[in-house]
Amino acid sequence: MGNADLGIYSLSISLAELLFFIPTSIKNALRGKLVSIDVSQRIKLQSITTDTIKYTFYLSFILVSVGIFMTPLIPILYGCDFVQSQGIIRILLVGILFANIGKISSQHV
């Protein structure tokens, strides 16, 4: 493997990791909400976390779908040398979709 492969992988990771902004921003807001709720309201805590995970998954799914359909633009934006990164980005986007669930649900523990 050479520098060309490293460049393709670096581009793929950079673009796919942009989706981690969603759970990070939601996680910070969720943490503040969960801290302000009394422990005696356990059902409310679970409800907020469940709803947040669900809506974050929906939002991430929409953005992943858009990202997958936009991968043909990579050769136009970055050049023909990066055509091979399209498949890698698609795989990473699907993985990040499910990783977002773990980032949000970790606040509930």
Jmol script that loads the backbone (N, CA, C; Angstrom):
load data "model"
ATOM      1  N   MET A   1       0.839  -1.178   0.000  1.00  0.00           N
ATOM      2  CA  MET A   1       0.000   0.000   0.000  1.00  0.00           C
ATOM      3  C   MET A   1       0.888   1.247   0.000  1.00  0.00           C
ATOM      4  N   GLY A   2       0.429   2.221  -0.760  1.00  0.00           N
ATOM      5  CA  GLY A   2       1.233   3.424  -0.899  1.00  0.00           C
ATOM      6  C   GLY A   2       0.487   4.668  -0.466  1.00  0.00           C
ATOM      7  N   ASN A   3       1.053   5.784  -0.863  1.00  0.00           N
ATOM      8  CA  ASN A   3       0.458   7.067  -0.505  1.00  0.00           C
ATOM      9  C   ASN A   3      -0.916   7.258  -1.136  1.00  0.00           C
ATOM     10  N   ALA A   4      -1.120   6.712  -2.323  1.00  0.00           N
ATOM     11  CA  ALA A   4      -2.419   6.846  -2.992  1.00  0.00           C
ATOM     12  C   ALA A   4      -3.512   6.168  -2.171  1.00  0.00           C
ATOM     13  N   ASP A   5      -3.214   4.982  -1.669  1.00  0.00           N
ATOM     14  CA  ASP A   5      -4.195   4.271  -0.836  1.00  0.00           C
ATOM     15  C   ASP A   5      -4.458   5.017   0.463  1.00  0.00           C
ATOM     16  N   LEU A   6      -3.425   5.589   1.025  1.00  0.00           N
ATOM     17  CA  LEU A   6      -3.586   6.379   2.246  1.00  0.00           C
ATOM     18  C   LEU A   6      -4.464   7.596   1.988  1.00  0.00           C
ATOM     19  N   GLY A   7      -4.285   8.239   0.867  1.00  0.00           N
ATOM     20  CA  GLY A   7      -5.107   9.396   0.515  1.00  0.00           C
ATOM     21  C   GLY A   7      -6.566   9.022   0.335  1.00  0.00           C
ATOM     22  N   ILE A   8      -6.815   7.895  -0.313  1.00  0.00           N
ATOM     23  CA  ILE A   8      -8.196   7.426  -0.514  1.00  0.00           C
ATOM     24  C   ILE A   8      -8.839   7.127   0.827  1.00  0.00           C
ATOM     25  N   TYR A   9      -8.123   6.442   1.692  1.00  0.00           N
ATOM     26  CA  TYR A   9      -8.675   6.099   3.010  1.00  0.00           C
ATOM     27  C   TYR A   9      -8.870   7.349   3.867  1.00  0.00           C
ATOM     28  N   SER A  10      -7.932   8.281   3.812  1.00  0.00           N
ATOM     29  CA  SER A  10      -8.048   9.517   4.599  1.00  0.00           C
ATOM     30  C   SER A  10      -9.272  10.326   4.178  1.00  0.00           C
ATOM     31  N   LEU A  11      -9.503  10.423   2.883  1.00  0.00           N
ATOM     32  CA  LEU A  11     -10.679  11.136   2.396  1.00  0.00           C
ATOM     33  C   LEU A  11     -11.953  10.454   2.859  1.00  0.00           C
ATOM     34  N   SER A  12     -11.972   9.141   2.775  1.00  0.00           N
ATOM     35  CA  SER A  12     -13.160   8.386   3.190  1.00  0.00           C
ATOM     36  C   SER A  12     -13.462   8.598   4.667  1.00  0.00           C
ATOM     37  N   ILE A  13     -12.458   8.509   5.492  1.00  0.00           N
ATOM     38  CA  ILE A  13     -12.639   8.698   6.929  1.00  0.00           C
ATOM     39  C   ILE A  13     -13.072  10.125   7.232  1.00  0.00           C
ATOM     40  N   SER A  14     -12.459  11.089   6.602  1.00  0.00           N
ATOM     41  CA  SER A  14     -12.799  12.496   6.861  1.00  0.00           C
ATOM     42  C   SER A  14     -14.256  12.792   6.534  1.00  0.00           C
ATOM     43  N   LEU A  15     -14.718  12.307   5.408  1.00  0.00           N
ATOM     44  CA  LEU A  15     -16.105  12.558   5.020  1.00  0.00           C
ATOM     45  C   LEU A  15     -17.096  11.789   5.890  1.00  0.00           C
ATOM     46  N   ALA A  16     -16.786  10.550   6.192  1.00  0.00           N
ATOM     47  CA  ALA A  16     -17.707   9.734   6.981  1.00  0.00           C
ATOM     48  C   ALA A  16     -17.807  10.227   8.422  1.00  0.00           C
ATOM     49  N   GLU A  17     -16.707  10.696   8.978  1.00  0.00           N
ATOM     50  CA  GLU A  17     -16.722  11.145  10.368  1.00  0.00           C
ATOM     51  C   GLU A  17     -17.490  12.445  10.577  1.00  0.00           C
ATOM     52  N   LEU A  18     -17.850  13.115   9.514  1.00  0.00           N
ATOM     53  CA  LEU A  18     -18.675  14.319   9.650  1.00  0.00           C
ATOM     54  C   LEU A  18     -20.019  14.001  10.296  1.00  0.00           C
ATOM     55  N   LEU A  19     -20.463  12.749  10.140  1.00  0.00           N
ATOM     56  CA  LEU A  19     -21.737  12.358  10.751  1.00  0.00           C
ATOM     57  C   LEU A  19     -21.647  12.227  12.270  1.00  0.00           C
ATOM     58  N   PHE A  20     -20.451  12.209  12.820  1.00  0.00           N
ATOM     59  CA  PHE A  20     -20.323  12.143  14.275  1.00  0.00           C
ATOM     60  C   PHE A  20     -20.649  13.478  14.945  1.00  0.00           C
ATOM     61  N   PHE A  21     -20.789  14.546  14.163  1.00  0.00           N
ATOM     62  CA  PHE A  21     -21.209  15.822  14.740  1.00  0.00           C
ATOM     63  C   PHE A  21     -22.629  15.742  15.288  1.00  0.00           C
ATOM     64  N   ILE A  22     -23.451  14.914  14.684  1.00  0.00           N
ATOM     65  CA  ILE A  22     -24.846  14.796  15.113  1.00  0.00           C
ATOM     66  C   ILE A  22     -24.934  14.244  16.538  1.00  0.00           C
ATOM     67  N   PRO A  23     -24.394  13.047  16.805  1.00  0.00           N
ATOM     68  CA  PRO A  23     -24.540  12.530  18.173  1.00  0.00           C
ATOM     69  C   PRO A  23     -23.779  13.345  19.203  1.00  0.00           C
ATOM     70  N   THR A  24     -22.686  13.968  18.798  1.00  0.00           N
ATOM     71  CA  THR A  24     -21.922  14.773  19.751  1.00  0.00           C
ATOM     72  C   THR A  24     -22.737  15.970  20.220  1.00  0.00           C
ATOM     73  N   SER A  25     -23.361  16.663  19.293  1.00  0.00           N
ATOM     74  CA  SER A  25     -24.158  17.826  19.687  1.00  0.00           C
ATOM     75  C   SER A  25     -25.405  17.409  20.452  1.00  0.00           C
ATOM     76  N   ILE A  26     -26.038  16.320  20.052  1.00  0.00           N
ATOM     77  CA  ILE A  26     -27.230  15.840  20.759  1.00  0.00           C
ATOM     78  C   ILE A  26     -26.851  15.317  22.137  1.00  0.00           C
ATOM     79  N   LYS A  27     -25.704  14.651  22.221  1.00  0.00           N
ATOM     80  CA  LYS A  27     -25.249  14.093  23.499  1.00  0.00           C
ATOM     81  C   LYS A  27     -25.038  15.190  24.534  1.00  0.00           C
ATOM     82  N   ASN A  28     -24.480  16.306  24.122  1.00  0.00           N
ATOM     83  CA  ASN A  28     -24.248  17.404  25.061  1.00  0.00           C
ATOM     84  C   ASN A  28     -25.559  17.990  25.573  1.00  0.00           C
ATOM     85  N   ALA A  29     -26.528  18.141  24.696  1.00  0.00           N
ATOM     86  CA  ALA A  29     -27.826  18.648  25.126  1.00  0.00           C
ATOM     87  C   ALA A  29     -28.550  17.630  25.998  1.00  0.00           C
ATOM     88  N   LEU A  30     -28.438  16.360  25.655  1.00  0.00           N
ATOM     89  CA  LEU A  30     -29.101  15.301  26.429  1.00  0.00           C
ATOM     90  C   LEU A  30     -28.501  15.194  27.825  1.00  0.00           C
ATOM     91  N   ARG A  31     -27.197  15.336  27.940  1.00  0.00           N
ATOM     92  CA  ARG A  31     -26.548  15.255  29.241  1.00  0.00           C
ATOM     93  C   ARG A  31     -27.103  16.320  30.188  1.00  0.00           C
ATOM     94  N   GLY A  32     -27.269  17.529  29.704  1.00  0.00           N
ATOM     95  CA  GLY A  32     -27.837  18.595  30.535  1.00  0.00           C
ATOM     96  C   GLY A  32     -29.261  18.301  30.953  1.00  0.00           C
ATOM     97  N   LYS A  33     -30.040  17.737  30.059  1.00  0.00           N
ATOM     98  CA  LYS A  33     -31.431  17.409  30.376  1.00  0.00           C
ATOM     99  C   LYS A  33     -31.503  16.274  31.404  1.00  0.00           C
ATOM    100  N   LEU A  34     -30.680  15.254  31.239  1.00  0.00           N
ATOM    101  CA  LEU A  34     -30.721  14.111  32.151  1.00  0.00           C
ATOM    102  C   LEU A  34     -30.237  14.472  33.555  1.00  0.00           C
ATOM    103  N   VAL A  35     -29.275  15.383  33.644  1.00  0.00           N
ATOM    104  CA  VAL A  35     -28.762  15.791  34.952  1.00  0.00           C
ATOM    105  C   VAL A  35     -29.821  16.568  35.728  1.00  0.00           C
ATOM    106  N   SER A  36     -30.643  17.333  35.018  1.00  0.00           N
ATOM    107  CA  SER A  36     -31.631  18.165  35.707  1.00  0.00           C
ATOM    108  C   SER A  36     -32.879  17.392  36.139  1.00  0.00           C
ATOM    109  N   ILE A  37     -33.030  16.143  35.713  1.00  0.00           N
ATOM    110  CA  ILE A  37     -34.203  15.344  36.097  1.00  0.00           C
ATOM    111  C   ILE A  37     -33.895  14.581  37.379  1.00  0.00           C
ATOM    112  N   ASP A  38     -34.854  14.567  38.277  1.00  0.00           N
ATOM    113  CA  ASP A  38     -34.709  13.864  39.546  1.00  0.00           C
ATOM    114  C   ASP A  38     -34.673  12.356  39.303  1.00  0.00           C
ATOM    115  N   VAL A  39     -33.860  11.663  40.070  1.00  0.00           N
ATOM    116  CA  VAL A  39     -33.704  10.214  39.905  1.00  0.00           C
ATOM    117  C   VAL A  39     -35.019   9.480  40.158  1.00  0.00           C
ATOM    118  N   SER A  40     -35.890  10.062  40.952  1.00  0.00           N
ATOM    119  CA  SER A  40     -37.171   9.403  41.235  1.00  0.00           C
ATOM    120  C   SER A  40     -38.062   9.333  39.991  1.00  0.00           C
ATOM    121  N   GLN A  41     -37.747  10.115  38.989  1.00  0.00           N
ATOM    122  CA  GLN A  41     -38.516  10.094  37.747  1.00  0.00           C
ATOM    123  C   GLN A  41     -37.817   9.219  36.700  1.00  0.00           C
ATOM    124  N   ARG A  42     -37.561   7.998  37.084  1.00  0.00           N
ATOM    125  CA  ARG A  42     -36.800   7.057  36.252  1.00  0.00           C
ATOM    126  C   ARG A  42     -37.472   6.803  34.907  1.00  0.00           C
ATOM    127  N   ILE A  43     -38.800   6.746  34.893  1.00  0.00           N
ATOM    128  CA  ILE A  43     -39.526   6.488  33.649  1.00  0.00           C
ATOM    129  C   ILE A  43     -39.306   7.630  32.663  1.00  0.00           C
ATOM    130  N   LYS A  44     -39.289   8.865  33.181  1.00  0.00           N
ATOM    131  CA  LYS A  44     -39.056  10.016  32.322  1.00  0.00           C
ATOM    132  C   LYS A  44     -37.645   9.976  31.738  1.00  0.00           C
ATOM    133  N   LEU A  45     -36.675   9.555  32.531  1.00  0.00           N
ATOM    134  CA  LEU A  45     -35.298   9.427  32.045  1.00  0.00           C
ATOM    135  C   LEU A  45     -35.223   8.439  30.886  1.00  0.00           C
ATOM    136  N   GLN A  46     -35.861   7.286  31.075  1.00  0.00           N
ATOM    137  CA  GLN A  46     -35.833   6.269  30.026  1.00  0.00           C
ATOM    138  C   GLN A  46     -36.561   6.746  28.781  1.00  0.00           C
ATOM    139  N   SER A  47     -37.660   7.436  28.959  1.00  0.00           N
ATOM    140  CA  SER A  47     -38.435   7.927  27.827  1.00  0.00           C
ATOM    141  C   SER A  47     -37.645   8.950  27.012  1.00  0.00           C
ATOM    142  N   ILE A  48     -36.981   9.865  27.691  1.00  0.00           N
ATOM    143  CA  ILE A  48     -36.192  10.881  26.996  1.00  0.00           C
ATOM    144  C   ILE A  48     -35.052  10.233  26.218  1.00  0.00           C
ATOM    145  N   THR A  49     -34.367   9.302  26.848  1.00  0.00           N
ATOM    146  CA  THR A  49     -33.246   8.646  26.187  1.00  0.00           C
ATOM    147  C   THR A  49     -33.715   7.824  24.998  1.00  0.00           C
ATOM    148  N   THR A  50     -34.793   7.082  25.164  1.00  0.00           N
ATOM    149  CA  THR A  50     -35.317   6.263  24.076  1.00  0.00           C
ATOM    150  C   THR A  50     -35.741   7.123  22.890  1.00  0.00           C
ATOM    151  N   ASP A  51     -36.457   8.198  23.172  1.00  0.00           N
ATOM    152  CA  ASP A  51     -36.887   9.091  22.092  1.00  0.00           C
ATOM    153  C   ASP A  51     -35.693   9.741  21.396  1.00  0.00           C
ATOM    154  N   THR A  52     -34.711  10.133  22.173  1.00  0.00           N
ATOM    155  CA  THR A  52     -33.526  10.769  21.592  1.00  0.00           C
ATOM    156  C   THR A  52     -32.769   9.804  20.697  1.00  0.00           C
ATOM    157  N   ILE A  53     -32.603   8.568  21.140  1.00  0.00           N
ATOM    158  CA  ILE A  53     -31.924   7.557  20.327  1.00  0.00           C
ATOM    159  C   ILE A  53     -32.697   7.331  19.031  1.00  0.00           C
ATOM    160  N   LYS A  54     -34.002   7.233  19.141  1.00  0.00           N
ATOM    161  CA  LYS A  54     -34.840   6.976  17.970  1.00  0.00           C
ATOM    162  C   LYS A  54     -34.730   8.114  16.951  1.00  0.00           C
ATOM    163  N   TYR A  55     -34.881   9.346  17.406  1.00  0.00           N
ATOM    164  CA  TYR A  55     -34.840  10.476  16.479  1.00  0.00           C
ATOM    165  C   TYR A  55     -33.438  10.709  15.922  1.00  0.00           C
ATOM    166  N   THR A  56     -32.422  10.438  16.717  1.00  0.00           N
ATOM    167  CA  THR A  56     -31.055  10.546  16.215  1.00  0.00           C
ATOM    168  C   THR A  56     -30.798   9.503  15.140  1.00  0.00           C
ATOM    169  N   PHE A  57     -31.321   8.306  15.342  1.00  0.00           N
ATOM    170  CA  PHE A  57     -31.169   7.262  14.334  1.00  0.00           C
ATOM    171  C   PHE A  57     -31.871   7.665  13.039  1.00  0.00           C
ATOM    172  N   TYR A  58     -33.072   8.209  13.139  1.00  0.00           N
ATOM    173  CA  TYR A  58     -33.806   8.645  11.948  1.00  0.00           C
ATOM    174  C   TYR A  58     -33.034   9.737  11.207  1.00  0.00           C
ATOM    175  N   LEU A  59     -32.560  10.725  11.944  1.00  0.00           N
ATOM    176  CA  LEU A  59     -31.806  11.811  11.330  1.00  0.00           C
ATOM    177  C   LEU A  59     -30.516  11.295  10.693  1.00  0.00           C
ATOM    178  N   SER A  60     -29.824  10.422  11.400  1.00  0.00           N
ATOM    179  CA  SER A  60     -28.594   9.845  10.863  1.00  0.00           C
ATOM    180  C   SER A  60     -28.879   8.999   9.631  1.00  0.00           C
ATOM    181  N   PHE A  61     -29.972   8.264   9.651  1.00  0.00           N
ATOM    182  CA  PHE A  61     -30.342   7.428   8.504  1.00  0.00           C
ATOM    183  C   PHE A  61     -30.588   8.287   7.262  1.00  0.00           C
ATOM    184  N   ILE A  62     -31.274   9.391   7.456  1.00  0.00           N
ATOM    185  CA  ILE A  62     -31.533  10.298   6.327  1.00  0.00           C
ATOM    186  C   ILE A  62     -30.222  10.848   5.781  1.00  0.00           C
ATOM    187  N   LEU A  63     -29.344  11.294   6.676  1.00  0.00           N
ATOM    188  CA  LEU A  63     -28.070  11.855   6.235  1.00  0.00           C
ATOM    189  C   LEU A  63     -27.159  10.804   5.606  1.00  0.00           C
ATOM    190  N   VAL A  64     -27.175   9.583   6.128  1.00  0.00           N
ATOM    191  CA  VAL A  64     -26.392   8.502   5.529  1.00  0.00           C
ATOM    192  C   VAL A  64     -26.924   8.190   4.132  1.00  0.00           C
ATOM    193  N   SER A  65     -28.228   8.163   3.988  1.00  0.00           N
ATOM    194  CA  SER A  65     -28.824   7.907   2.677  1.00  0.00           C
ATOM    195  C   SER A  65     -28.410   8.983   1.674  1.00  0.00           C
ATOM    196  N   VAL A  66     -28.467  10.228   2.092  1.00  0.00           N
ATOM    197  CA  VAL A  66     -28.032  11.324   1.223  1.00  0.00           C
ATOM    198  C   VAL A  66     -26.546  11.172   0.890  1.00  0.00           C
ATOM    199  N   GLY A  67     -25.750  10.839   1.902  1.00  0.00           N
ATOM    200  CA  GLY A  67     -24.316  10.660   1.686  1.00  0.00           C
ATOM    201  C   GLY A  67     -24.006   9.540   0.710  1.00  0.00           C
ATOM    202  N   ILE A  68     -24.733   8.439   0.806  1.00  0.00           N
ATOM    203  CA  ILE A  68     -24.507   7.314  -0.099  1.00  0.00           C
ATOM    204  C   ILE A  68     -24.864   7.707  -1.530  1.00  0.00           C
ATOM    205  N   PHE A  69     -25.947   8.435  -1.692  1.00  0.00           N
ATOM    206  CA  PHE A  69     -26.345   8.845  -3.039  1.00  0.00           C
ATOM    207  C   PHE A  69     -25.460   9.961  -3.598  1.00  0.00           C
ATOM    208  N   MET A  70     -24.720  10.645  -2.744  1.00  0.00           N
ATOM    209  CA  MET A  70     -23.833  11.719  -3.193  1.00  0.00           C
ATOM    210  C   MET A  70     -22.410  11.245  -3.482  1.00  0.00           C
ATOM    211  N   THR A  71     -22.095  10.003  -3.188  1.00  0.00           N
ATOM    212  CA  THR A  71     -20.731   9.524  -3.434  1.00  0.00           C
ATOM    213  C   THR A  71     -20.305   9.607  -4.895  1.00  0.00           C
ATOM    214  N   PRO A  72     -21.218   9.540  -5.877  1.00  0.00           N
ATOM    215  CA  PRO A  72     -20.753   9.741  -7.259  1.00  0.00           C
ATOM    216  C   PRO A  72     -20.165  11.134  -7.524  1.00  0.00           C
ATOM    217  N   LEU A  73     -20.383  12.074  -6.626  1.00  0.00           N
ATOM    218  CA  LEU A  73     -19.816  13.411  -6.799  1.00  0.00           C
ATOM    219  C   LEU A  73     -18.338  13.488  -6.403  1.00  0.00           C
ATOM    220  N   ILE A  74     -17.837  12.462  -5.756  1.00  0.00           N
ATOM    221  CA  ILE A  74     -16.447  12.475  -5.278  1.00  0.00           C
ATOM    222  C   ILE A  74     -15.451  12.690  -6.415  1.00  0.00           C
ATOM    223  N   PRO A  75     -15.563  11.981  -7.550  1.00  0.00           N
ATOM    224  CA  PRO A  75     -14.604  12.251  -8.627  1.00  0.00           C
ATOM    225  C   PRO A  75     -14.702  13.679  -9.168  1.00  0.00           C
ATOM    226  N   ILE A  76     -15.875  14.260  -9.115  1.00  0.00           N
ATOM    227  CA  ILE A  76     -16.038  15.636  -9.597  1.00  0.00           C
ATOM    228  C   ILE A  76     -15.373  16.618  -8.636  1.00  0.00           C
ATOM    229  N   LEU A  77     -15.573  16.398  -7.334  1.00  0.00           N
ATOM    230  CA  LEU A  77     -15.044  17.320  -6.328  1.00  0.00           C
ATOM    231  C   LEU A  77     -13.559  17.111  -6.030  1.00  0.00           C
ATOM    232  N   TYR A  78     -13.128  15.860  -5.996  1.00  0.00           N
ATOM    233  CA  TYR A  78     -11.757  15.566  -5.573  1.00  0.00           C
ATOM    234  C   TYR A  78     -10.860  15.051  -6.698  1.00  0.00           C
ATOM    235  N   GLY A  79     -11.431  14.699  -7.829  1.00  0.00           N
ATOM    236  CA  GLY A  79     -10.654  14.205  -8.957  1.00  0.00           C
ATOM    237  C   GLY A  79     -10.825  12.713  -9.150  1.00  0.00           C
ATOM    238  N   CYS A  80     -10.443  12.267 -10.310  1.00  0.00           N
ATOM    239  CA  CYS A  80     -10.613  10.850 -10.679  1.00  0.00           C
ATOM    240  C   CYS A  80      -9.744   9.909  -9.848  1.00  0.00           C
ATOM    241  N   ASP A  81      -8.721  10.439  -9.212  1.00  0.00           N
ATOM    242  CA  ASP A  81      -7.851   9.595  -8.385  1.00  0.00           C
ATOM    243  C   ASP A  81      -8.577   9.038  -7.167  1.00  0.00           C
ATOM    244  N   PHE A  82      -9.684   9.658  -6.783  1.00  0.00           N
ATOM    245  CA  PHE A  82     -10.389   9.247  -5.568  1.00  0.00           C
ATOM    246  C   PHE A  82     -11.661   8.444  -5.849  1.00  0.00           C
ATOM    247  N   VAL A  83     -11.788   7.909  -7.041  1.00  0.00           N
ATOM    248  CA  VAL A  83     -12.974   7.109  -7.391  1.00  0.00           C
ATOM    249  C   VAL A  83     -13.095   5.903  -6.465  1.00  0.00           C
ATOM    250  N   GLN A  84     -11.984   5.317  -6.095  1.00  0.00           N
ATOM    251  CA  GLN A  84     -12.002   4.110  -5.256  1.00  0.00           C
ATOM    252  C   GLN A  84     -12.532   4.373  -3.851  1.00  0.00           C
ATOM    253  N   SER A  85     -12.560   5.608  -3.435  1.00  0.00           N
ATOM    254  CA  SER A  85     -13.025   5.903  -2.082  1.00  0.00           C
ATOM    255  C   SER A  85     -14.545   5.813  -1.950  1.00  0.00           C
ATOM    256  N   GLN A  86     -15.263   5.747  -3.057  1.00  0.00           N
ATOM    257  CA  GLN A  86     -16.724   5.688  -3.009  1.00  0.00           C
ATOM    258  C   GLN A  86     -17.218   4.475  -2.233  1.00  0.00           C
ATOM    259  N   GLY A  87     -16.682   3.310  -2.505  1.00  0.00           N
ATOM    260  CA  GLY A  87     -17.098   2.095  -1.800  1.00  0.00           C
ATOM    261  C   GLY A  87     -16.750   2.145  -0.319  1.00  0.00           C
ATOM    262  N   ILE A  88     -15.584   2.663  -0.012  1.00  0.00           N
ATOM    263  CA  ILE A  88     -15.152   2.764   1.384  1.00  0.00           C
ATOM    264  C   ILE A  88     -16.066   3.709   2.150  1.00  0.00           C
ATOM    265  N   ILE A  89     -16.413   4.830   1.536  1.00  0.00           N
ATOM    266  CA  ILE A  89     -17.295   5.797   2.202  1.00  0.00           C
ATOM    267  C   ILE A  89     -18.657   5.182   2.473  1.00  0.00           C
ATOM    268  N   ARG A  90     -19.181   4.434   1.521  1.00  0.00           N
ATOM    269  CA  ARG A  90     -20.494   3.794   1.724  1.00  0.00           C
ATOM    270  C   ARG A  90     -20.462   2.845   2.922  1.00  0.00           C
ATOM    271  N   ILE A  91     -19.414   2.055   3.017  1.00  0.00           N
ATOM    272  CA  ILE A  91     -19.286   1.113   4.140  1.00  0.00           C
ATOM    273  C   ILE A  91     -19.154   1.868   5.456  1.00  0.00           C
ATOM    274  N   LEU A  92     -18.329   2.892   5.486  1.00  0.00           N
ATOM    275  CA  LEU A  92     -18.127   3.666   6.713  1.00  0.00           C
ATOM    276  C   LEU A  92     -19.400   4.391   7.148  1.00  0.00           C
ATOM    277  N   LEU A  93     -20.161   4.900   6.193  1.00  0.00           N
ATOM    278  CA  LEU A  93     -21.405   5.604   6.541  1.00  0.00           C
ATOM    279  C   LEU A  93     -22.403   4.666   7.223  1.00  0.00           C
ATOM    280  N   VAL A  94     -22.511   3.454   6.719  1.00  0.00           N
ATOM    281  CA  VAL A  94     -23.424   2.487   7.352  1.00  0.00           C
ATOM    282  C   VAL A  94     -22.937   2.152   8.755  1.00  0.00           C
ATOM    283  N   GLY A  95     -21.639   1.994   8.933  1.00  0.00           N
ATOM    284  CA  GLY A  95     -21.090   1.711  10.269  1.00  0.00           C
ATOM    285  C   GLY A  95     -21.312   2.861  11.234  1.00  0.00           C
ATOM    286  N   ILE A  96     -21.149   4.075  10.759  1.00  0.00           N
ATOM    287  CA  ILE A  96     -21.333   5.244  11.609  1.00  0.00           C
ATOM    288  C   ILE A  96     -22.792   5.403  12.007  1.00  0.00           C
ATOM    289  N   LEU A  97     -23.695   4.980  11.133  1.00  0.00           N
ATOM    290  CA  LEU A  97     -25.123   5.032  11.460  1.00  0.00           C
ATOM    291  C   LEU A  97     -25.400   4.281  12.761  1.00  0.00           C
ATOM    292  N   PHE A  98     -24.829   3.115  12.914  1.00  0.00           N
ATOM    293  CA  PHE A  98     -25.063   2.329  14.123  1.00  0.00           C
ATOM    294  C   PHE A  98     -24.162   2.758  15.281  1.00  0.00           C
ATOM    295  N   ALA A  99     -23.021   3.323  14.981  1.00  0.00           N
ATOM    296  CA  ALA A  99     -22.150   3.837  16.046  1.00  0.00           C
ATOM    297  C   ALA A  99     -22.792   5.039  16.734  1.00  0.00           C
ATOM    298  N   ASN A 100     -23.585   5.809  15.999  1.00  0.00           N
ATOM    299  CA  ASN A 100     -24.279   6.950  16.594  1.00  0.00           C
ATOM    300  C   ASN A 100     -25.223   6.533  17.717  1.00  0.00           C
ATOM    301  N   ILE A 101     -25.829   5.372  17.576  1.00  0.00           N
ATOM    302  CA  ILE A 101     -26.728   4.866  18.619  1.00  0.00           C
ATOM    303  C   ILE A 101     -25.955   4.669  19.918  1.00  0.00           C
ATOM    304  N   GLY A 102     -24.782   4.091  19.823  1.00  0.00           N
ATOM    305  CA  GLY A 102     -23.949   3.873  21.005  1.00  0.00           C
ATOM    306  C   GLY A 102     -23.491   5.161  21.646  1.00  0.00           C
ATOM    307  N   LYS A 103     -23.205   6.165  20.841  1.00  0.00           N
ATOM    308  CA  LYS A 103     -22.768   7.453  21.397  1.00  0.00           C
ATOM    309  C   LYS A 103     -23.891   8.116  22.190  1.00  0.00           C
ATOM    310  N   ILE A 104     -25.112   8.014  21.720  1.00  0.00           N
ATOM    311  CA  ILE A 104     -26.235   8.640  22.417  1.00  0.00           C
ATOM    312  C   ILE A 104     -26.645   7.808  23.628  1.00  0.00           C
ATOM    313  N   SER A 105     -26.734   6.497  23.474  1.00  0.00           N
ATOM    314  CA  SER A 105     -27.224   5.663  24.576  1.00  0.00           C
ATOM    315  C   SER A 105     -26.227   5.591  25.722  1.00  0.00           C
ATOM    316  N   SER A 106     -24.985   5.931  25.499  1.00  0.00           N
ATOM    317  CA  SER A 106     -24.010   5.902  26.596  1.00  0.00           C
ATOM    318  C   SER A 106     -24.351   6.936  27.669  1.00  0.00           C
ATOM    319  N   GLN A 107     -25.126   7.935  27.337  1.00  0.00           N
ATOM    320  CA  GLN A 107     -25.517   8.960  28.311  1.00  0.00           C
ATOM    321  C   GLN A 107     -26.532   8.426  29.317  1.00  0.00           C
ATOM    322  N   HIS A 108     -27.208   7.362  28.960  1.00  0.00           N
ATOM    323  CA  HIS A 108     -28.244   6.820  29.840  1.00  0.00           C
ATOM    324  C   HIS A 108     -27.672   5.998  30.983  1.00  0.00           C
ATOM    325  N   VAL A 109     -26.491   5.453  30.770  1.00  0.00           N
ATOM    326  CA  VAL A 109     -25.896   4.569  31.768  1.00  0.00           C
ATOM    327  C   VAL A 109     -25.414   5.311  32.970  1.00  0.00           C
TER     328      VAL A 109
END
end "model"
wireframe off; spacefill off
backbone 0.3
color backbone group
